[in-house]
Amino acid sequence: MSEPFIVTEASTWIARGRTPEHAEMLAQAWRDFPDLPASAPVEDRMARTRERVAAMRPVTEAIRAQTAREHEAKNFAFMTAKIASGDHRAADLAIIRGRDTYGYAWMAAVRYSEGWHAAQAGWTYRRVEDNLVAYEQGFADGGGNPADVFDAARRSLIAPVDQGSSDTVQSVPKSRPGPSSWPKPSDAHRPATWPRRLLIIAEQPASSLALLATVPDAARSSIIVLTSSRGFIALDALEPGEGEDLSAARAAALVADRHQREQLAALIAGRDIEDILVAADGDYLRVIDAHARALPLCRAMERTRNTALQQRQHLRLWLGRGVAPGENVGAGHIRWGKRAKGLSAVSASSSRARRHH
């Protein structure tokens, strides 16, 4: 048998999910304005009901506000978990950015994200009916400028092919393969002078960074470290003890951060690069892929692959191809010269053999 529904007792409302404070306010309204007996005139009973409803209005509004806050918190929690798992879109990151940067509530943060996405995708500005200020802020943050008549045309030309996932916010054009598809280092390429070499290396594992110390001449090349905390930085800007594993959520944030590509481009500006190695994998490589348009097209573009041990071997091989400006390559790296001559000789003999047959 169920318990009696006694509206004048706070426990009744607490049992039905109300907070103690709200439950007491509801019970008090029923105590102050109880139902009149059925024998009372209809007008009096209706007036009593209106009085009780008026007395309950503050608590019903408080309950409505609390429900809205809980719903909003659940929405943000869901979005945060989605980002942490890596299964999200760039627009999802914009929602959280709208909340964290501008303090937007859920619907305003959604409008901010819509404005940002529209600008990034090269769409025209539209005047939404609600949360217009948030939409305009997102549109501006995404690079849009409604005052410029050529704004939409300009953005549509530079917009990424796919705005769906966070990994393609700053995607590399299809005609230009990203570092993840580059081959592993080999001795097939001729050596390059240190000042014309570029190494992009992940902060983890630390053993790869330590390997650089064994080749002093490597400091003459451009060495960029991808860090979890600051993104792309020069090797000499790396603080002692700095370095932590890059989480999927942090990688997604770095992928969506358009300033990272500018930062990467600034680090190699003014240098004539002909040999690039990317020593990274996993989430680090995902970030480098996203901003690879800042990298120059070079004669040799490679990346380390497979296990950590093999990756260190690839790094050693690449470091071994470095030479000082003006150095006689044949003196210290005869294998490249012999390889070229040997292949030419073999090719010539094969051609003669085919002609005789």
N, C-alpha and C positions, 0 to 999 in steps of 0.2 A: 504494500500500500504506500502511495507517495505521500510526502510530507504536505501538510496544508499550506496553501499559498496565502501567507499573511502579509499584506502589502505595507502594514505599518511597522514591520520589523526589518531592520537593516540586514539581518542574516538571510532573509528571503532574497534580497537583491544581490548580496555577495555570492550566494549559491548559483546565481545566474550570470556570473562573470563581471559584475560591477566592482569597482574599487570600494574599499570601506568608506571613503569620503563621499563618493557619489551615491553609494547605497544609503548612507545616513540622510542625505539630502532628499532622496526619493521617498524614504520612509517618513521623513518629517512633513513633506508635502501632503502625504496621505493622512497623517495624523491631524494636520491643521485643517485640511479640507476633505473630510470623509464624505462618502456617498450619503445623500439624503435617503430616507426611507421611500419605498415605492409609493406610499400614500401621499407624499408631498407633491405639490403642483409641478407639472412638467417644466414650467418656466424656471422655478427655483432649482430643480435638479440640473437643468442645463447651465444655469448661472454658476452653480457650485462646480460643475465640471470645468467651465472656463477659468474659474479661479484657481483650481488645482493645476490646470495646464499652464497658466501663467506662472504659478509658483515653481513649476518644474522646468520652465524654460531655461534658466541659467545652467541647470545640471544637464539638460539634454544638449545644450550647445557645447558644454564642456566635454560631454561624452563624444559628440560628433567631432570636435577638434582632436581629442585623444585618438579616436579611430583613424582620423586622417593622418596624424603623425605616425602611428604604428604602420599604416599602409605605406607611407612614404619611406619609413625606415626599412621596411621589407623590400621595397623596390630598389633602394640603394644597396642594401645588403646583397640582393640577388645579382645586381650589376657588378659589384665588387668581386663576388665569388666567380662570376663569369670571366672577368678580366684575369683574376688570379689563375684560373685554369687554362688560360690562353685561347679559349674558344669565344672570341668576341670580334666585334667590328671596330673600325676606327671611330665611328659615331658613338659607340658605347664609352670609349675613353673620353670623348668630348662631354658626355653627360657628367661623369665624375669630375672632370676639369671645371665645368660650370659650377658645380657645387663647391669644390675646394677653393677655387679662385675668387668667385663672386658671391658665394653663400646662397646660391639659388636653391629654392625648393624643387621638388621633383618635376612638376610640369614646366617650371621656368628653365630647369636644366635640360629638359627634353627639347624645348624651343631653342635654347642655346646650341644644342647639338645639331638641330635641323638647320640653323643658320650657318654653322661652321661647315656642315656637310655640303650644303648648297654652294658655298663659296669654293670649297675644295674641288667639287665635281664640275665646276664651270657653269653652274646654273644661274639663272637670273634671280635678282632679289624679288621677294614677294612680301606684301604687307599682311602679316597674319593678324587675326582678330584678338588673340590673347597673348600676353607675355611678349609683346612686340619689342620691348627694350632688350630682353634676353636674346631674342632672335637676331636683332641688329648687332648686338655685341658678338655673338657667335659668328655672324656673317663677316664682321670686321676682322675678328681674330683669324678667320679662315682665309683672309686675303681679299675679301670683297670690298668694293667701293661703289655704292649706288650713285654717287655724284658723277662718276666717270661713264660717259655714254658708251665707251668701248670696253668697259670693265668685263662684261660677260664674255665677249669675244676673246679678249686677252686670256682670261682664265680658262676658257674651254680649250685653248690651244696647248696650255701647259698642264692641264689636269691629268692625273694618273688614269690609266686605262680602266682600272677597277677600284672603286672605292669601298668594296664590300668588306674585306678583312683588314685588320690592322697591318698585316704583313705587306699589303699592296698600296698603302697610303703613299709611299714614295717609291714605287716599284721601278725596276730597271726596265727600259724598253726591250721588247722581244729580240730586236736585232743586236742587242748587246748583252751577252751572257753575264750573269752575276758571278761573284767570286765562288759561290757554292758549286758552280759547274766547271770551274777552272781545273786544269790537270795538276797532278802532284809534281813537285820539283824533280828535275832530272839534269844530267850533265849534257843534254842535247843543245842547250843554249850556250852561246859563247859568253865569257865573263863580261861583267859590266863594272865600271868604276863606282866606288862607294857613293860619291855625291849624286849619282844618277840612279840610285836604288831606293826603293820604298818598302818598308816592312810595317805591316799592320798586325799587331799581336794582341791577343787577349791577356787580361791581367791574371787569369788562371788557365792552366796551372803555373805556379810560380817557377817551376823548374825550367820552363821555356824561357822566361825572362832571365833567369840566372845564366842560361847558356850564352846570352849575349855578352856577358862579362868576360867570357873566355876568348872573345874575338875583339880586341880593342879597336881595330880599324872600323868595325861596324858602326861605331858612334859617328862616323863621317857621313853615314847615310841618313835618310829621313826615317825615323822610327816613331810610330804612333801607337799608343796603347789604348785599347777599348776597356774602359772601367765601368763598373756597375754604378758608381756614385756620380761620376761626372761625364760619362760618355767618352768621346774621343779627346785625348790629350797627348801632348808630346811626352816622350820618355823622360826627359829631364824635369817635367812637372809632376812626375809620380812621387807621392810622398812615401817615406820609409814606412813599411808596414801596411800601406794601403793595398787593398785587394780583397774582394770577397766574391763568392760565386754569384753569377748573374741569374736571378730568378726569372721565371717566365713572365710574371707580371711586370717586372722592371724592364725586361727586354721589350715587351709590348709598348711600354711608355717611351723607350728610346727610339723604337721604330716610328712611332707617331710624332716624335719631336722633330719638327722641320728644321730647328736650329742646329741639330747634329750634323746635317749635311753641310751647312754653312761653316760649321766648326771644322769639319774634316777638310773642306776645300781651302780654308784659311791656313791650315797646318802645312799644306803642300804647295801653296801659292808661290809662284816665281821659281819653282824648281823644274828642271828638265829631267823627267823620269823615263827610264826605258826598261826597268825591271822591277816588278812588284811581286811580293809574296804576302799572302794572308795566312797567318798562323793562328787559326781559330776554328772552332766547331760549335755545334749545338746552337744555343740561343745567341752566343756571341756572333756566330756566322750569320744568323738571321738578321741581326742589327746591321752588320756590314753590308749584306745584300740590299737592304732597304735604302741605304744611302750611297750605293756604289756609283751613282751618276756623278758624284764629285771626283771620282778617280779618273785619271787620264788613260787613254788607250795606249798600250805599250807593246813593244816587241815581245816581252816575256811577262805573262800574267799567270801566276800559279798559286796554289794553296796547299797547306798540309792536309793529310788525310789519314783515315783509319785510326789505329790505336794511339794512345798517348806516346808510347815508345817509338812507333813509326813516325809520328808527327815530329818528334825531336830529331829523328834521323833526317827527315825532310828539311828541317830548319838548318841542321848542320851542313847538308849538301848545298843548300842555297847560300849560306854564309861562305862556303868554300869557293863560290863563283865570284866573290868580290875581289876587285883589284884596285890598287891606288892609281890615280891619274898619271899617265905616262909610263906605267909599269909595262915591261915586256911580258905579254901574256904567255908566250912560248916558253919562257924561262921557268915559270912556276906552275903553269897549267898546260903542259905539253899535250895532255890527253885530248883537248879540244882540237888542236891543230892536227894531231895524228888522226883523230876520228874523221875530220873533214877530208884529209888526203886519202885515207884508207877507203872511205866510201866512194870517192871519185875513182880510185884505181879499180875497185871491185866492179863499179858500174861500167867502166870502160872495157874491162876484160869480158864481162857478161855480154856486152854489145858485140864485141869481136867474135865471141863464141857463137852467138846467134847467127851472125852473117855467114860464118863458115858452114853452118848446118843448113 
